[in-house]
């Protein structure tokens, strides 16, 4: 197996997920409002039975709605 150099551009990017409650706190909205925003396109991910978000997605989504 040949070894190869890894460029800085190929560094592994890690997504950090936040919980539903943390997303509520971050956005300053209620539980129901998060569901309403998800229906309007707020990106979220399902891991097992839990719904999670990334701060990056939340910030980008809010910026796109302004």
C-alpha positions, 0 to 999 in steps of 0.5 A: 500500500502506497503512502501519500501526503495529506494536503492541508485542504484535505484535513478532516472536517468534523461536524459538531451536533447540538441537541434540540434543546440547545438549538432552542436556546441558541435561537431563543425560540420555543419548542413549537417554533423549532418544529415550525422552522423545520417545516420551513426548511431549517436543516436538521439531522436524525440520529437514532430517535434524536433530532439534532442540528449544527450551529453552522446550519442554524446560523446560515439558515437564519442569515438566509431568512433575513 
